[in-house]
Amino acid sequence: MRLNRRNLLALSGSLSAAATLAACGNNNPLEQKSTSDTSSSPTGSSQPPSDAPTTTLQQWYHEYGETGVKEAVERYAAEYTGAKVEVKWTPGDYGKILAAQLLTQDIPDVFEVEQGGSLDMIRTGQIADLSELIALVKDQFNPAVIKRFTFEDKIYGIPQTIDMQLLYYRPSLLKAAGLAPPKSFTELVTAANKVKTSDIGGFFAGNDGGIGVLGTIFIWASGNEQLNADRSDVAFLNQDFYDALIAYRDFSKAGGVLQAASAEWYAPDAFANGETAFQWGGLWSLPDIKTKLGDDVGALPFPAIGTKGRPAVPFGAFGSCVGAKGKNVAAAKEFVKWLWIDQDDKQVDFSNSYGTHIPAKTALVAKASKLASGPGADAAKFVAENGFANDIMWSGPVGDAFSAAVSNVIKKDADPAKEFESFATLAKSELAKLKG
Amino acid sequence: MPSHSAKARPVVPANGATGLLQRIRGRQGQNLWFIAFVAPFFLGLIIFLYIPILQSGYLSFFEARGSVNPTKFVGFDNYLSLLNNKLFTDSLLVFIGFALLIVPLTYVCSLGLALLLNNLKWGQAFFRSVFFIPTAVSYVVAAIIWRFVFFSGTRFGLLNSLIRAAGGESVNWLGGTNDLYWVALVSVRLWLQVGFYMILFIAGLQQIPQQTYEAAALDGATGWRQLRWITLPQLRATSVAVLMLLLINAFQAFDEFYNMLASIGSYPPYGRPPLVHLYLTAFGGGQQDLGVGGAGTIILTSIIVLFGLAQNWLVSGGNQS
């Protein structure tokens, strides 16, 4: 047998498939045979569920940091009667592991993907179209998330839970300075400059001066969108965006932006330790911040910059997807519908019991105790009203070139219009390539 | 008859076979030993170096996003997009700048240390170990210590504490608003590698016959003259090896840059060597572009090969004269 790469890959794929079937969760060799028989028969998936489920589904999650999530998802899987669901908990670089597995013959039936599926997965037909599953209940989900999950009128993932970034501030410090929470970027600059001292910084958004995390927010907060309607070109290279960058540059230069702290923006430490009065951070840090500062914490969206500006918060959501080339597509879709559309109590438990996340369905937000009042309640509202996420075609090279240009404008005093000229060319050719 | 055949049998046919076998085995099985020792290394080289280089070359002509089995042939598009990307061309400048700083600096410092230690009457072994130990430290660990302890931009970073105690202002070392990140990048590598090259120089120095110095001393050559006319020429072979190793190491700059300057999801445009840029292109940001990554590898490999050839040419030219 001539063993080229493809054969080798196919061979290893089928070997591992056989191994998985052979290890279908029970140790009885007699039962093993019957399991693998049904799984490999083409009609296995369409058999009606009975007392003893005959179909076995593989479900993949990335490793959630909060304790208890693994046990919770295993509990959900065990409660499902339509099929036997095996949960695979995946520590490490989940995105890369999943992408590699999807290239083999042995693909998981159900798996979570950030923002409900990547362009590559959709283009190569790796994930199934779930539009029909969600069609009737689409309105119940957070509209910003549904908008992001929709690509060419189709939805490939059911939103599980929402994470977001927001602006933390210390009400006590503002009160002492006689200030109200800032409603515009200008007010934020004034407030940060007024409350900062030699020991406490004004505004902190990371040890890179905030460029990595705030870059795309400047697009949205200055009233722009990343790409035009048909995704053939970028849509924000105008004076409003350039002015936003210059405003932030002036803010940095005047010393209002704390350039370095003991931790990054995505950790609670810098804010909770009192190194800064304002911090751009994640909703996930809220429990730690509350432990340290009690009620002396408030949350805001990133304020509008310039006359055409609007407040903005970026969000991210994992979506539950179905492997289109799996053996049990229909059964997998049934399970996804059961867990992420029908089982409201489990969705609330998943978002609220192990850290702070926002349930993907708007009506369930009220049932999440951590979002009942204070900054948590505000946060849920921000996503619905001011939520933005990177476009599905905002690819790695585009993002990298964008960050570089923003960095050069803010740190090296480059002229924005000139600096973004080469970015515009790169983005245009990249988008043309992505469109294929 | 039986005795006849017994006598005749070994002579003709077996002799040819043993002769050939003997020749393949070599004297005292030399060739077998050669294969036994060289083959594992050679196989390793083929599997982990030459096949990946060829595979990169193949991928570089295809659109290979998130796939190692690409189907769309794109010719030189990947090369062009890389050479037109200012971030990549700037990264080549960063590499050259870094090499220009670190190669001479390490050369001078390690040679200086070697000369100092070589003349030491006592405690040579102790100081040799003291300077050599940093070589055993991982680049990642050292870079993290440099980033968070010495060159932390916070007011409680080690250097900033000293500056504040002396009445100065906190300095943002790695933030890119100034060029001070070079101090951190160069100093960490200098600290890590100077001891290793110092050992190479000490070995070279000990090869120089003592009589040469004595003869020179009789002729009145001491100090600087001895160094200029005896030590440095005698260290020529060592110096060539050291410079080549330093240059190749500078080309491979990745660990300390990435660990000092990257933050989750982004790497700044400044202080970005080619390998970091290619890593971000090929594997960064949740998607893989192995086509462009492969093209970059081929470009870098060619540059290193060119430098190697130039070095070879320089050395052989020197030998002829």
Interface residues (C-beta under 8 A of the other chain):
Chain A: R5 R6 L9 G95 K96 A99 L103 E114 S118 D120 T124 D199 G206 N207 D208 G209 I211 G212 V213 Q259 A260 A261 S262 E264 Y266 E275 S395 G396 P397 G399 D400 A401 S403 A404 A405 S407 N408 K411 K412 S422 L426 S429 K433
Chain B: E63 R65 G66 S67 V68 N69 S81 N84 N85 K86 L87 S152 G153 T154 R155 F156 G157 S170 N172 L174 G175 G176 T177 S263 I264 G265 S266 Y267 P268 P269 Y270 L280 T281 F283 G284 G285 G286 Q287 Q288 D289 V292
